[in-house]
Amino acid sequence: MDTTGFAIAIMAAGKGTRLKSKRPKVLHEIGGQALLLHVIAAAKTVVPSERIYCIVGHESERVKGAVASTGVQFVMQTEQRGTGHALQMVKAHFSATGDAVPEHLLVLSGDVPLIRPETIASICELHLKERAAMTILTAVPENPTGYGRVLRAKADGPEVTAIVEQKSLTPEQKGAPEINSGIYCFETAKLFGKLDSLSTNNAHGEFYLTDVAAMLVADGERVVAVKTDSVNEVLGANTIAEMMHLDAAMRMATAQKLMAQGVTIFRPETCVIDAEVQVGPDTVIEPYVQLLGATKIGVECRVRSYSVVQRSVIGDGVVVRNGCILEGAEVSDGAVLGPYAHLRPESRIGEGAHVGNFVETKKLTLGKGSKANHLNYLGDAVIGAGVNVGAGAITCNYDGVHKHLTTIGDGAFVGSDSTLVAPVTVGAGAYIAAGSSITEDVPEGALALGRSRQVTKPGWVAARKAADAAKKGC
């Protein structure tokens, strides 16, 4: 469908006072992203970002900062005086800037994050097909009480006669099942022609966009409706509990999408999977796993229970054992992590490498087939291929002021409980004796020891006990 004549306005100016939160409503998160970012992402599949106008007001700078990277434009609504007033500000924006007025204007809500691109496209499609002045997205919930109702001219026809708020419903109209979602598409010239006629003669003293429908019907214009299949798509959130309902719905939808692509997710209701996450087929996700942010996992991996993977890239055939934490890490094919490994940002784990029990990494490059299996801290280090890092060995990367680099060549062996005091380089094939403190570079193929020579005193224990007994006898 050609949408070159369309622009989109997203209402994002409200306070959301019922949330009892200082954070702007549209910046509350579900599925790992702000509500408004979800709506913008759906809108951008229909029109380019330069034709998306976010109407901001409450904490406008904070909202702008959160979504500025999307490239959308902003319209200020300094006073929040209703949905009709928001569109009056859009009209004023076009007048003030000289931007070309679009032929059609789609209006979305910034707090309705489950709206799908396919639904947005269907609104635009019906709007054009019916040559409508206004098209309304509707839904049929189990209990419509509290919502404005959309009344159709015929039960099976698209034409709408009125939108009636809950408090204004007649006894006969209260049985009407179809609700107004607050999402509309307008022929822009006809919308703008009615905005100045809106009145605040209502209980809240606001300009209601729904009043435009009655005005257009009175003028003989076509007002039509299209019904969404999923009520969740049009649900907003006025409380934290409602927000979490949307979060659960989005995460379950994400899990179902991944399972349809060949991913096995045991007990998906226990997993926390953000909307941006990508997972390859034949990967297994065990219960109580969290996959967060723009995480990408390859094929035939296994992520075991209680692991948290955030903004990380995992290759094919990787095993993430129980309780691992990854943040901003890259893991190559065939690597094995954990249990209880902690990969901090800029950790790059090579093909077939092992990072084991209670190992912490930060800004580490670990080469192909290298192993650090037990109780290590490896920070600010470049470790080559085929290196073995023994239990308890660490890189001492911080001198109290600056961070320094440790470099370990291919095939080196670092003995248990060694400390490598950076900056230091260990050459390829070198050996570090267990318990050593290494403060100088080690040449290739050399053995380095940095510890006191062992002294053994035969019979010392018996002599000590005899001396202690003599003291007690005094």
C-alpha positions as CSV (number, residue, x, y, z in Angstrom):
1,M,0.0,0.0,0.0
2,D,1.2,3.5,-0.9
3,T,1.4,5.7,2.2
4,T,3.2,8.6,0.8
5,G,0.2,10.9,1.5
6,F,0.2,9.9,5.2
7,A,1.8,11.4,8.3
8,I,1.4,10.1,11.9
9,A,0.8,12.1,15.1
10,I,1.6,10.3,18.4
11,M,0.0,11.7,21.6
12,A,2.7,11.7,24.2
13,A,2.1,14.8,26.3
14,G,0.2,13.5,29.3
15,K,1.3,13.1,32.9
16,G,-0.2,9.7,33.7
17,T,-1.0,10.9,37.3
18,R,-2.7,7.6,38.2
19,L,0.6,5.8,37.9
20,K,1.8,7.6,41.0
21,S,5.2,8.1,39.4
22,K,7.5,11.0,38.6
23,R,8.4,9.4,35.3
24,P,6.5,10.6,32.2
25,K,3.9,8.0,31.4
26,V,5.2,7.2,27.9
27,L,8.7,6.5,29.3
28,H,7.5,3.7,31.5
29,E,8.9,0.4,30.1
30,I,7.4,-2.8,29.0
31,G,9.3,-5.5,27.0
32,G,12.5,-3.7,27.8
33,Q,11.6,-0.4,26.1
34,A,9.7,2.8,26.8
35,L,6.0,2.7,25.7
36,L,6.6,5.5,23.3
37,L,9.5,3.7,21.6
38,H,7.3,0.7,20.8
39,V,4.7,3.0,19.2
40,I,7.3,4.8,17.2
41,A,8.8,1.5,16.0
42,A,5.4,0.4,14.7
43,A,4.7,3.7,13.1
44,K,8.1,3.7,11.3
45,T,7.1,0.6,9.4
46,V,4.3,2.6,7.7
47,V,5.8,6.1,7.2
48,P,9.4,7.4,7.5
49,S,10.5,9.0,10.8
50,E,10.4,12.6,9.4
51,R,6.7,12.2,8.9
52,I,6.1,11.1,12.5
53,Y,5.1,13.9,14.9
54,C,5.3,13.2,18.7
55,I,3.1,15.6,20.6
56,V,5.0,16.3,23.9
57,G,4.2,18.4,26.9
58,H,4.8,17.0,30.4
59,E,8.6,16.8,31.0
60,S,9.0,17.4,27.2
61,E,12.8,17.5,27.3
62,R,13.0,14.2,29.0
63,V,10.7,12.6,26.5
64,K,12.5,14.2,23.6
65,G,15.9,12.9,24.9
66,A,14.6,9.4,25.3
67,V,13.4,9.1,21.7
68,A,15.5,11.6,19.8
69,S,17.6,8.9,18.1
70,T,14.5,7.7,16.2
71,G,14.5,10.8,14.1
72,V,10.9,11.8,14.7
73,Q,9.7,15.4,14.9
74,F,8.2,17.0,18.0
75,V,5.1,19.2,18.5
76,M,4.8,21.1,21.8
77,Q,1.5,21.0,23.8
78,T,2.5,23.2,26.7
79,E,-1.0,22.9,28.3
80,Q,-2.6,19.5,28.2
81,R,-6.2,20.4,27.4
82,G,-7.4,17.2,25.8
83,T,-7.0,15.2,22.6
84,G,-8.6,17.8,20.4
85,H,-6.2,20.4,21.8
86,A,-3.2,18.2,21.0
87,L,-4.3,18.1,17.3
88,Q,-4.8,21.9,17.4
89,M,-1.1,22.1,18.2
90,V,-0.3,19.9,15.3
91,K,-2.3,22.2,13.0
92,A,-0.4,25.2,14.5
93,H,2.9,23.4,13.9
94,F,2.3,23.0,10.2
95,S,1.2,26.6,10.0
96,A,4.2,27.9,11.8
97,T,6.9,25.8,10.1
98,G,5.5,25.8,6.6
99,D,5.8,22.0,6.5
100,A,3.7,20.4,3.8
101,V,0.4,19.4,5.3
102,P,-0.2,15.6,4.6
103,E,-3.3,14.5,2.8
104,H,-4.0,12.0,5.6
105,L,-3.1,12.1,9.3
106,L,-3.1,8.9,11.5
107,V,-3.4,9.6,15.2
108,L,-1.8,7.1,17.6
109,S,-1.5,7.0,21.4
110,G,2.0,7.0,23.0
111,D,0.8,4.7,25.8
112,V,-0.6,1.9,23.5
113,P,2.6,-0.1,23.0
114,L,1.1,-3.3,21.6
115,I,-0.2,-1.8,18.4
116,R,1.0,-3.8,15.4
117,P,2.3,-2.4,12.1
118,E,-0.2,-4.7,10.3
119,T,-3.0,-3.0,12.2
120,I,-1.8,0.5,11.4
121,A,-1.6,-0.5,7.7
122,S,-5.1,-1.9,7.8
123,I,-6.5,1.4,9.2
124,C,-4.8,3.3,6.4
125,E,-6.0,0.8,3.8
126,L,-9.6,0.9,4.9
127,H,-9.4,4.7,5.1
128,L,-8.4,4.9,1.5
129,K,-10.7,2.2,0.3
130,E,-13.8,3.8,1.9
131,R,-12.8,7.4,0.9
132,A,-13.4,8.3,4.5
133,A,-13.0,11.6,6.3
134,M,-12.4,9.7,9.5
135,T,-11.5,6.1,10.3
136,I,-11.7,4.7,13.8
137,L,-9.9,1.6,15.2
138,T,-12.2,-0.3,17.5
139,A,-12.1,-3.4,19.6
140,V,-14.5,-5.7,21.5
141,P,-13.3,-6.5,25.0
142,E,-15.0,-8.9,27.4
143,N,-16.2,-6.1,29.5
144,P,-16.6,-2.7,27.6
145,T,-17.7,-0.8,30.7
146,G,-15.8,2.4,31.1
147,Y,-15.0,2.8,27.5
148,G,-16.6,5.1,24.9
149,R,-18.7,3.0,22.4
150,V,-18.7,3.2,18.6
151,L,-22.2,2.9,17.1
152,R,-22.4,1.7,13.5
153,A,-25.1,2.5,11.0
154,K,-25.4,-1.3,10.3
155,A,-24.0,-4.1,12.3
156,D,-22.1,-5.5,9.3
157,G,-21.2,-2.2,7.7
158,P,-18.2,0.1,8.2
159,E,-20.1,3.3,8.6
160,V,-20.2,4.9,12.1
161,T,-23.0,7.1,13.3
162,A,-21.5,8.3,16.6
163,I,-18.9,7.8,19.4
164,V,-20.6,7.9,22.8
165,E,-18.8,8.3,26.1
166,Q,-19.7,5.8,28.8
167,K,-21.5,8.3,31.0
168,S,-23.6,9.5,28.1
169,L,-24.8,6.0,27.0
170,T,-28.6,5.4,26.9
171,P,-29.8,2.1,28.5
172,E,-30.1,0.7,25.0
173,Q,-26.6,1.8,24.0
174,K,-24.9,0.2,27.1
175,G,-25.1,-3.1,25.4
176,A,-23.0,-1.9,22.5
177,P,-19.9,-4.1,22.6
178,E,-17.5,-2.1,20.3
179,I,-15.2,0.4,22.0
180,N,-13.3,3.4,20.7
181,S,-9.5,2.8,20.9
182,G,-8.5,6.4,20.6
183,I,-6.7,5.6,17.3
184,Y,-7.9,7.4,14.2
185,C,-7.1,8.2,10.6
186,F,-8.3,11.5,9.2
187,E,-8.4,13.3,5.9
188,T,-6.3,16.1,7.2
189,A,-8.0,19.1,5.6
190,K,-11.4,18.0,7.0
191,L,-9.9,17.4,10.4
192,F,-8.2,20.8,10.5
193,G,-11.4,22.4,9.3
194,K,-13.3,21.2,12.5
195,L,-10.6,21.6,15.2
196,D,-11.4,25.3,15.8
197,S,-15.1,24.4,16.3
198,L,-14.4,22.1,19.2
199,S,-15.9,23.1,22.6
200,T,-14.8,22.5,26.2
201,N,-18.5,22.2,27.3
202,N,-18.0,18.9,29.0
203,A,-17.2,17.4,32.5
204,H,-13.5,17.8,32.2
205,G,-13.4,21.1,30.3
206,E,-11.2,19.7,27.6
207,F,-11.3,19.6,23.8
208,Y,-12.3,16.1,22.7
209,L,-11.1,14.7,19.4
210,T,-14.1,12.3,19.5
211,D,-16.4,15.3,18.9
212,V,-15.0,15.6,15.4
213,A,-16.7,12.4,14.5
214,A,-20.2,13.8,15.2
215,M,-19.3,17.0,13.3
216,L,-18.2,15.1,10.2
217,V,-21.3,12.8,10.3
218,A,-23.5,15.9,10.6
219,D,-21.8,17.3,7.4
220,G,-22.6,14.0,5.6
221,E,-18.9,12.9,5.6
222,R,-18.0,9.2,5.7
223,V,-16.9,8.1,9.2
224,V,-16.0,4.4,9.3
225,A,-14.5,1.9,11.7
226,V,-12.2,-1.1,11.5
227,K,-12.0,-3.7,14.3
228,T,-8.8,-5.1,15.6
229,D,-8.7,-8.9,16.3
230,S,-6.7,-8.4,19.6
231,V,-8.0,-6.2,22.4
232,N,-4.5,-6.1,23.9
233,E,-3.4,-4.1,20.9
234,V,-5.4,-1.0,21.9
235,L,-5.0,-1.2,25.7
236,G,-3.3,1.6,27.4
237,A,-2.1,1.5,31.0
238,N,-3.3,3.9,33.8
239,T,-1.7,1.9,36.7
240,I,1.5,0.0,37.2
241,A,-0.6,-3.2,37.5
242,E,-2.1,-2.5,34.0
243,M,1.4,-1.8,32.8
244,M,2.6,-5.2,34.0
245,H,-0.4,-6.8,32.2
246,L,0.8,-5.3,29.0
247,D,4.4,-6.3,29.7
248,A,3.4,-9.9,30.3
249,A,1.3,-9.9,27.1
250,M,4.2,-8.4,25.0
251,R,6.8,-10.9,26.5
252,M,4.5,-13.9,25.8
253,A,4.0,-12.7,22.3
254,T,7.7,-12.4,21.8
255,A,8.2,-15.9,23.2
256,Q,5.5,-17.3,20.9
257,K,7.1,-15.6,17.9
258,L,10.5,-17.2,18.8
259,M,9.0,-20.6,19.3
260,A,7.3,-20.3,15.9
261,Q,10.8,-19.7,14.5
262,G,12.1,-23.0,16.0
263,V,13.3,-21.9,19.4
264,T,12.5,-24.2,22.4
265,I,11.5,-22.2,25.5
266,F,10.7,-24.3,28.5
267,R,8.1,-22.6,30.8
268,P,8.0,-19.4,28.7
269,E,5.8,-17.8,31.4
270,T,8.8,-17.8,33.7
271,C,11.2,-16.2,31.2
272,V,11.8,-12.4,30.7
273,I,12.4,-11.9,27.0
274,D,12.6,-8.3,25.7
275,A,11.0,-7.4,22.4
276,E,14.3,-6.8,20.6
277,V,15.8,-10.2,21.3
278,Q,16.7,-12.5,18.4
279,V,17.3,-16.2,18.8
280,G,18.2,-18.8,16.2
281,P,16.4,-22.1,15.6
282,D,17.1,-25.2,17.7
283,T,18.3,-23.1,20.6
284,V,16.9,-24.1,24.0
285,I,16.0,-21.6,26.6
286,E,15.4,-23.1,30.0
287,P,13.0,-21.7,32.7
288,Y,13.8,-18.5,34.6
289,V,16.1,-17.1,31.9
290,Q,16.3,-13.3,31.2
291,L,17.2,-12.2,27.7
292,L,17.3,-8.4,27.7
293,G,17.9,-5.5,25.2
294,A,19.2,-6.1,21.7
295,T,20.5,-9.6,22.6
296,K,21.2,-11.9,19.7
297,I,21.7,-15.7,20.1
298,G,22.6,-18.1,17.4
299,V,21.4,-21.6,16.5
300,E,21.7,-24.7,18.5
301,C,22.7,-22.9,21.8
302,R,21.5,-23.8,25.2
303,V,20.9,-21.1,27.9
304,R,20.3,-22.7,31.2
305,S,18.1,-21.6,34.1
306,Y,18.8,-18.3,36.0
307,S,21.1,-16.8,33.5
308,V,20.7,-13.1,32.5
309,V,21.9,-12.1,29.1
310,Q,21.8,-8.3,28.3
311,R,22.8,-6.5,25.1
312,S,25.0,-9.4,24.1
313,V,25.8,-11.4,21.0
314,I,26.1,-15.1,21.3
315,G,27.2,-17.3,18.3
316,D,26.1,-20.8,17.3
317,G,26.4,-23.9,19.5
318,V,27.2,-22.0,22.7
319,V,26.4,-23.4,26.1
320,V,25.5,-20.9,28.8
321,R,25.3,-22.8,32.0
322,N,23.2,-21.9,35.1
323,G,23.4,-18.5,36.7
324,C,25.6,-16.7,34.2
325,I,25.4,-12.9,33.8
326,L,26.4,-11.3,30.5
327,E,26.2,-7.6,29.7
328,G,27.6,-6.1,26.5
329,A,29.5,-9.3,25.7
330,E,30.3,-11.2,22.5
331,V,30.6,-15.0,22.6
332,S,31.9,-16.9,19.6
333,D,30.7,-20.3,18.3
334,G,31.1,-23.3,20.5
335,A,32.1,-21.5,23.6
336,V,31.1,-22.8,27.1
337,L,30.2,-20.4,29.9
338,G,29.7,-21.0,33.6
339,P,28.1,-21.9,35.7
340,Y,28.0,-18.5,37.5
341,A,30.3,-16.7,35.1
342,H,30.1,-12.9,34.9
343,L,30.9,-11.4,31.5
344,R,31.0,-7.6,31.9
345,P,31.0,-5.1,28.9
346,E,33.5,-5.6,26.1
347,S,34.2,-9.2,27.0
348,R,34.9,-11.1,23.7
349,I,35.1,-14.8,24.1
350,G,36.7,-16.8,21.3
351,E,35.5,-19.8,19.4
352,G,35.4,-23.0,21.6
353,A,36.8,-21.1,24.6
354,H,35.7,-21.9,28.2
355,V,34.9,-19.4,30.9
356,G,34.0,-21.4,34.0
357,N,32.8,-21.3,37.6
358,F,32.8,-17.9,39.2
359,V,35.0,-16.3,36.6
360,E,34.6,-12.5,36.0
361,T,35.7,-10.8,32.8
362,K,35.8,-7.2,31.8
363,K,37.1,-5.7,28.5
364,L,38.7,-9.1,27.8
365,T,39.6,-10.7,24.5
366,L,39.9,-14.5,25.1
367,G,41.3,-16.4,22.1
368,K,40.1,-19.6,20.4
369,G,40.1,-22.6,22.6
370,S,41.5,-20.8,25.6
371,K,40.2,-21.8,29.1
372,A,39.7,-20.0,32.4
373,N,37.7,-22.4,34.3
374,H,37.8,-21.5,38.0
375,L,37.7,-18.4,40.2
376,N,39.4,-15.9,37.9
377,Y,39.2,-12.2,37.4
378,L,40.4,-11.2,33.9
379,G,40.0,-7.5,33.2
380,D,41.7,-5.3,30.5
381,A,43.4,-8.3,29.0
382,V,44.1,-9.7,25.5
383,I,44.7,-13.5,25.8
384,G,45.6,-15.5,22.8
385,A,44.5,-18.9,21.5
386,G,45.0,-22.2,23.4
387,V,45.9,-20.5,26.7
388,N,45.1,-22.1,30.0
389,V,44.5,-19.8,33.0
390,G,44.7,-21.8,36.2
391,A,42.3,-21.5,39.2
392,G,42.4,-18.3,41.1
393,A,44.7,-16.5,38.6
394,I,43.9,-12.8,38.1
395,T,45.0,-9.8,36.1
396,C,45.7,-6.8,38.4
397,N,44.6,-4.1,35.9
398,Y,44.1,-1.1,38.2
399,D,46.8,0.9,40.0
400,G,44.5,3.1,41.9
401,V,44.4,5.8,39.2
402,H,44.6,4.1,35.7
403,K,43.7,0.8,34.1
404,H,46.5,-1.1,32.4
405,L,46.6,-3.9,29.8
406,T,47.7,-7.5,30.3
407,T,48.7,-9.4,27.1
408,I,49.1,-13.2,27.1
409,G,50.4,-14.9,23.9
410,D,49.1,-18.1,22.2
411,G,49.6,-21.4,24.0
412,A,50.8,-19.8,27.3
413,F,50.1,-21.5,30.7
414,V,49.2,-19.4,33.7
415,G,49.5,-21.4,36.9
416,S,46.9,-21.4,39.7
417,D,46.7,-18.4,42.1
418,S,49.0,-16.3,39.9
419,T,48.7,-12.5,39.8
420,L,49.7,-10.6,36.6
421,V,50.4,-7.0,37.5
422,A,49.6,-4.9,34.5
423,P,51.0,-3.5,32.3
424,V,52.6,-6.8,31.5
425,T,53.1,-9.2,28.6
426,V,53.5,-12.9,28.7
427,G,55.0,-14.3,25.5
428,A,53.6,-17.2,23.5
429,G,54.2,-20.6,25.0
430,A,55.5,-19.2,28.2
431,Y,54.7,-20.8,31.6
432,I,53.8,-18.9,34.8
433,A,54.5,-21.0,37.9
434,A,51.6,-21.4,40.3
435,G,51.4,-18.8,43.0
436,S,53.6,-16.3,41.2
437,S,53.3,-12.5,41.2
438,I,54.4,-11.4,37.8
439,T,55.5,-7.8,37.5
440,E,57.8,-8.0,34.5
441,D,57.3,-9.1,30.9
442,V,57.9,-12.9,30.3
443,P,59.6,-13.9,27.0
444,E,58.2,-16.5,24.7
445,G,58.8,-20.1,25.9
446,A,60.2,-19.0,29.2
447,L,59.2,-20.1,32.7
448,A,58.6,-17.3,35.2
449,L,58.4,-17.7,38.9
450,G,57.6,-14.8,41.2
451,R,57.5,-16.4,44.7
452,S,59.7,-17.2,47.7
453,R,61.5,-20.5,47.7
454,Q,59.8,-23.1,49.9
455,V,61.5,-24.0,53.2
456,T,60.7,-27.4,54.8
457,K,61.7,-28.1,58.4
458,P,61.4,-31.8,59.3
459,G,60.2,-32.5,62.9
460,W,59.1,-28.9,63.4
461,V,55.5,-29.9,64.5
462,A,56.6,-32.3,67.2
463,A,59.2,-29.8,68.5
464,R,56.6,-27.1,68.6
465,K,54.1,-29.2,70.5
466,A,56.8,-30.2,73.0
467,A,57.7,-26.6,73.6
468,D,54.1,-25.7,74.1
469,A,53.6,-28.5,76.7
470,A,56.7,-27.4,78.6
471,K,55.3,-23.9,78.8
472,K,52.0,-25.2,80.2
473,G,53.9,-27.2,82.9
474,C,55.6,-24.1,84.3
